[in-house]
């Protein structure tokens, strides 16, 4: 069996890592088409996965459109050369087009409902479209499958991932006081077109206020004010969740990282006005609070969240994931079923 994975975002690396390892151990040949987007290629290199970068993120509607055309063309050539039995992606725009042209079955997993343009370019052509049970976005008619889980459980399921305190300490965790994690994003993905996040004033105010309570760890896709640069995370990319799990609170623009924090038992404030099914579901459990980018409201919410002990949030996390599927098992099963044919 030969399987081509189209990896276009750092979160895709984490989502598929366990499935790739399992499939390779079972004898499958793995081909990875990557993309120069944030730390995607660095993360693949760090975990030792061979990959072929096809395109680079440029930003903006015009550049993203040009990149999509280039990616379709280059993926077409790669697939013609390697002839995979199935192509897999998270979002899956390019694989859906190339798969239809070459008659290769394609399978996509996705959880971002407001990525309307991406979804409209994918769903008409994808063979199978897999979304979480809380999905409220468009579907591929007759080809949509729902699974009872969160994307982040593919790599943070407590049955398989146990955060190591010694690793967190090596990454700068303060052993005596409280630790806080703050995350900003570049708002440059295709599903971010027309959106904007914090300005430097909001970021500086949030970091300043948290800094009076403990140590702040900062992760940023773009530039940050010079005075905040010493706070930037500089450890191994794949170890960041060991640090996040030992923080007392997460505040950030990244919905994915807010969900990751919640599923590690860390209360999260997601600073976004955009509705996402997985954030709404976690908000219903009280693990995530979704707020617009107003620093006063965010900091007031932070004070309320900090009144509860860590055990409170771990108990909520355990209740939130009770009965959820093993997401990696699901990914492997669906790929193998599709690759084996009817």
C-alpha positions as CSV (number, residue, x, y, z in Angstrom):
1,X,0.0,0.0,0.0
2,X,1.3,3.5,-0.9
3,X,-0.2,6.5,0.8
4,X,0.5,10.2,-0.1
5,X,-0.1,12.7,2.7
6,X,-0.5,16.4,1.8
7,X,0.9,18.3,4.8
8,X,0.3,22.1,4.5
9,X,0.1,23.3,8.1
10,X,2.1,22.6,11.3
11,X,-1.1,21.2,12.9
12,X,-1.3,18.6,10.1
13,X,2.1,17.2,11.1
14,X,0.8,16.6,14.7
15,X,-2.6,15.3,13.5
16,X,-1.2,12.7,11.1
17,X,2.1,11.8,12.9
18,X,0.7,8.8,14.9
19,X,-1.2,7.5,11.9
20,X,1.9,7.7,9.6
21,X,4.0,5.8,12.1
22,X,1.3,3.1,12.5
23,X,0.8,2.7,8.8
24,X,4.6,2.6,8.1
25,X,5.0,-0.1,10.8
26,X,2.3,-2.1,9.1
27,X,4.3,-2.0,5.8
28,X,2.8,0.9,4.0
29,X,5.0,3.1,1.8
30,X,4.6,6.8,2.8
31,X,5.0,9.8,0.6
32,X,4.7,13.3,2.2
33,X,4.1,16.5,0.1
34,X,4.9,19.4,2.4
35,X,4.6,23.2,2.3
36,X,6.7,26.0,3.6
37,X,4.1,27.5,6.0
38,X,5.2,28.7,9.4
39,X,7.1,25.8,11.0
40,X,5.6,22.9,8.9
41,X,8.8,21.8,7.3
42,X,10.9,22.4,10.4
43,X,8.6,20.2,12.4
44,X,8.7,17.4,9.8
45,X,12.5,17.6,9.8
46,X,12.6,17.6,13.6
47,X,10.7,14.3,13.8
48,X,12.7,12.8,11.0
49,X,10.0,12.5,8.3
50,X,11.2,12.7,4.7
51,X,9.1,15.1,2.7
52,X,9.0,17.1,-0.6
53,X,8.1,20.8,-0.3
54,X,5.9,21.7,-3.2
55,X,5.0,25.3,-2.5
56,X,5.4,28.2,0.0
57,X,2.8,30.3,1.7
58,X,2.6,33.8,0.3
59,X,-0.4,35.4,2.0
60,X,-3.2,37.4,0.5
61,X,-6.0,36.2,-1.9
62,X,-3.9,36.6,-5.1
63,X,-0.8,34.9,-3.8
64,X,-2.9,32.1,-2.3
65,X,-4.7,31.6,-5.6
66,X,-1.4,31.4,-7.5
67,X,0.0,29.0,-4.9
68,X,-3.1,26.7,-5.2
69,X,-2.6,26.5,-9.0
70,X,1.1,25.7,-8.5
71,X,0.4,23.1,-5.8
72,X,-2.2,21.4,-7.9
73,X,0.3,21.1,-10.8
74,X,3.2,19.9,-8.7
75,X,1.1,17.5,-6.7
76,X,-0.2,16.1,-10.0
77,X,3.3,15.4,-11.2
78,X,4.3,13.8,-7.8
79,X,1.2,11.6,-7.8
80,X,1.8,10.6,-11.4
81,X,5.3,9.6,-10.5
82,X,4.5,7.7,-7.2
83,X,1.0,6.4,-8.0
84,X,-0.3,6.2,-4.5
85,X,-3.3,4.0,-3.6
86,X,-4.9,6.9,-1.6
87,X,-4.1,10.5,-0.9
88,X,-4.8,12.1,2.5
89,X,-5.0,15.6,3.7
90,X,-6.4,18.0,6.4
91,X,-8.6,20.3,4.3
92,X,-7.5,18.5,1.2
93,X,-7.9,21.1,-1.5
94,X,-5.1,20.0,-3.8
95,X,-5.5,16.3,-3.3
96,X,-9.2,16.5,-4.1
97,X,-8.4,18.0,-7.5
98,X,-5.5,15.8,-8.4
99,X,-7.3,12.7,-7.1
100,X,-10.3,13.4,-9.4
101,X,-8.0,13.9,-12.4
102,X,-6.0,10.7,-11.8
103,X,-8.7,8.5,-10.4
104,X,-7.0,8.1,-7.1
105,X,-9.3,8.0,-4.0
106,X,-8.9,10.9,-1.6
107,X,-9.7,11.4,2.1
108,X,-9.8,14.6,4.0
109,X,-10.3,15.4,7.7
110,X,-11.3,18.9,8.7
111,X,-12.8,21.0,11.5
112,X,-12.8,24.7,10.5
113,X,-16.3,25.6,9.3
114,X,-15.7,29.2,8.4
115,X,-13.1,28.2,5.7
116,X,-15.8,28.6,3.1
117,X,-13.5,29.1,0.1
118,X,-11.4,26.0,0.9
119,X,-14.4,23.9,1.6
120,X,-16.1,24.9,-1.7
121,X,-13.0,24.0,-3.6
122,X,-12.7,20.6,-1.9
123,X,-16.1,19.1,-1.2
124,X,-17.3,18.6,-4.8
125,X,-14.2,16.5,-5.6
126,X,-13.1,14.7,-2.4
127,X,-13.9,11.0,-2.1
128,X,-14.5,11.1,1.7
129,X,-14.9,14.1,3.9
130,X,-14.5,13.4,7.7
131,X,-15.5,16.0,10.3
132,X,-16.1,15.9,14.0
133,X,-19.6,15.3,15.4
134,X,-19.9,19.0,16.4
135,X,-19.4,20.1,12.7
136,X,-21.9,22.7,11.6
137,X,-20.4,23.6,8.2
138,X,-21.0,22.4,4.6
139,X,-20.8,18.8,3.7
140,X,-19.8,16.6,0.7
141,X,-23.1,15.2,-0.4
142,X,-23.3,11.5,0.4
143,X,-19.6,11.4,1.3
144,X,-19.5,13.0,4.7
145,X,-18.6,11.0,7.8
146,X,-18.7,12.3,11.4
147,X,-16.5,11.0,14.2
148,X,-17.0,11.5,18.0
149,X,-13.7,13.3,18.9
150,X,-11.6,16.4,18.7
151,X,-8.8,16.7,16.1
152,X,-6.3,17.4,18.9
153,X,-7.0,14.0,20.5
154,X,-5.0,12.5,17.7
155,X,-1.8,13.6,19.5
156,X,-3.0,14.7,23.0
157,X,-5.2,11.8,24.1
158,X,-4.2,11.2,27.7
159,X,-4.2,7.5,27.0
160,X,-1.1,8.0,24.8
161,X,0.3,11.5,25.8
162,X,1.6,12.2,29.3
163,X,3.2,15.6,29.7
164,X,6.6,15.5,31.3
165,X,7.4,18.0,34.0
166,X,11.2,17.6,33.5
167,X,10.8,18.5,29.8
168,X,8.7,21.6,30.8
169,X,11.4,22.6,33.3
170,X,14.1,22.3,30.6
171,X,11.9,24.5,28.4
172,X,11.8,27.3,31.0
173,X,8.9,26.4,33.2
174,X,9.2,28.3,36.5
175,X,9.2,25.6,39.2
176,X,8.0,27.8,42.0
177,X,5.4,30.3,40.6
178,X,2.5,30.2,38.2
179,X,3.2,29.9,34.4
180,X,1.0,31.4,31.6
181,X,1.1,30.7,27.9
182,X,0.2,33.4,25.3
183,X,-0.1,32.7,21.6
184,X,-0.6,35.1,18.7
185,X,-1.1,34.1,15.0
186,X,-0.3,35.8,11.7
187,X,-3.9,35.6,10.3
188,X,-2.5,34.6,7.0
189,X,-4.1,31.2,6.3
190,X,-6.7,30.8,3.6
191,X,-9.4,30.6,6.2
192,X,-8.2,33.8,7.8
193,X,-8.7,36.1,4.8
194,X,-10.5,39.3,5.9
195,X,-9.8,38.6,9.6
196,X,-7.5,40.4,12.0
197,X,-6.4,39.9,15.5
198,X,-4.6,41.7,18.3
199,X,-2.5,44.7,17.9
200,X,0.8,45.1,19.7
201,X,-0.8,47.2,22.4
202,X,-3.3,44.5,23.3
203,X,-0.6,41.8,23.3
204,X,1.7,44.0,25.5
205,X,-1.1,44.7,28.0
206,X,-2.0,41.1,28.4
207,X,1.6,40.0,28.8
208,X,2.2,42.8,31.3
209,X,-0.8,42.0,33.4
210,X,0.0,38.2,33.5
211,X,3.7,39.0,34.2
212,X,2.6,40.5,37.6
213,X,1.2,37.1,38.5
214,X,3.9,34.7,37.2
215,X,6.0,33.8,34.3
216,X,4.7,34.3,30.7
217,X,5.7,32.0,27.8
218,X,5.0,33.6,24.4
219,X,4.5,31.9,21.1
220,X,4.0,34.1,18.0
221,X,3.8,33.4,14.2
222,X,4.8,37.0,13.4
223,X,7.0,39.7,14.9
224,X,6.4,40.9,18.5
225,X,7.4,44.1,20.2
226,X,11.1,44.1,21.0
227,X,10.6,44.1,24.8
228,X,8.6,40.8,24.5
229,X,11.2,38.9,22.5
230,X,12.9,37.4,25.6
231,X,9.6,35.6,26.4
232,X,9.4,33.8,23.1
233,X,9.4,30.0,23.1
234,X,12.6,28.7,21.7
235,X,12.5,25.0,22.5
236,X,12.0,22.0,20.3
237,X,8.8,22.5,18.3
238,X,7.5,19.0,19.2
239,X,7.9,19.6,22.9
240,X,5.7,22.7,23.3
241,X,2.8,20.7,24.7
242,X,4.8,19.5,27.7
243,X,5.2,23.2,28.6
244,X,1.6,24.1,27.8
245,X,0.3,21.3,30.0
246,X,2.1,22.7,33.1
247,X,0.8,26.3,32.7
248,X,-2.0,27.6,34.8
249,X,-3.8,29.5,31.9
250,X,-3.7,29.8,28.1
251,X,-4.7,33.1,26.4
252,X,-4.4,33.4,22.6
253,X,-5.7,34.0,19.1
254,X,-5.2,30.4,18.0
255,X,-8.3,28.3,18.3
256,X,-6.3,25.1,17.8
257,X,-4.0,25.9,20.7
258,X,-6.9,26.9,22.9
259,X,-8.4,23.5,22.2
260,X,-5.0,21.8,22.9
261,X,-4.8,23.6,26.2
262,X,-8.3,22.6,27.2
263,X,-7.6,18.9,26.3
264,X,-4.5,19.1,28.5
265,X,-6.6,20.3,31.4
266,X,-5.5,23.9,31.2
267,X,-8.3,26.6,31.1
268,X,-8.2,28.5,27.8
269,X,-9.3,32.0,26.6
270,X,-9.7,32.0,22.8
271,X,-9.6,35.6,21.6
272,X,-11.7,35.3,18.5
273,X,-15.1,36.4,17.3
274,X,-15.4,33.6,14.7
275,X,-17.6,30.6,15.4
276,X,-16.0,27.2,15.3
277,X,-17.8,24.0,16.3
278,X,-15.0,22.5,18.3
279,X,-14.5,25.7,20.3
280,X,-18.3,26.0,21.0
281,X,-18.3,22.4,22.2
282,X,-15.4,23.0,24.6
283,X,-16.9,26.3,25.7
284,X,-20.0,24.3,26.7
285,X,-17.8,22.3,29.1
286,X,-16.3,25.6,30.6
287,X,-12.8,24.6,29.5
288,X,-12.7,27.4,26.9
289,X,-14.0,30.9,27.0
290,X,-14.3,32.7,23.6
291,X,-13.9,36.5,23.7
292,X,-13.1,39.2,21.2
293,X,-9.8,41.0,21.3
294,X,-10.5,43.4,24.2
295,X,-7.7,43.2,26.7
296,X,-9.8,44.4,29.7
297,X,-12.4,41.7,29.1
298,X,-9.7,39.0,28.6
299,X,-7.9,39.9,31.8
300,X,-11.1,40.0,33.8
301,X,-11.9,36.5,32.5
302,X,-8.4,35.4,33.3
303,X,-8.8,36.5,37.0
304,X,-12.0,34.5,37.2
305,X,-10.4,31.4,35.6
306,X,-7.4,31.6,38.1
307,X,-9.7,31.2,41.1
308,X,-10.1,27.5,40.4
309,X,-7.4,24.9,41.3
310,X,-5.8,22.8,38.5
311,X,-7.7,19.7,39.6
312,X,-11.0,21.5,38.7
313,X,-9.9,21.8,35.1
314,X,-8.5,18.3,34.8
315,X,-11.8,16.9,36.1
316,X,-13.7,18.9,33.4
317,X,-11.2,17.7,30.8
318,X,-11.8,14.1,31.8
319,X,-15.6,14.5,31.6
320,X,-15.2,16.3,28.1
321,X,-13.3,13.4,26.6
322,X,-15.2,10.5,28.2
323,X,-16.6,8.3,25.5
324,X,-14.6,9.9,22.7
325,X,-13.0,7.7,20.1
326,X,-9.3,7.0,19.6
327,X,-8.8,9.5,16.7
328,X,-5.5,8.0,15.4
329,X,-7.2,4.5,15.2
330,X,-10.0,6.2,13.3
331,X,-7.6,7.9,10.8
332,X,-5.7,4.6,10.1
333,X,-8.9,2.6,9.8
334,X,-10.5,5.0,7.3
335,X,-7.3,5.3,5.2
336,X,-6.8,1.5,5.0
337,X,-10.5,0.9,4.1
338,X,-10.3,3.5,1.3
339,X,-7.0,2.3,0.0
340,X,-8.1,-1.3,-0.2
341,X,-10.9,-0.4,-2.6
342,X,-14.5,-1.4,-2.7
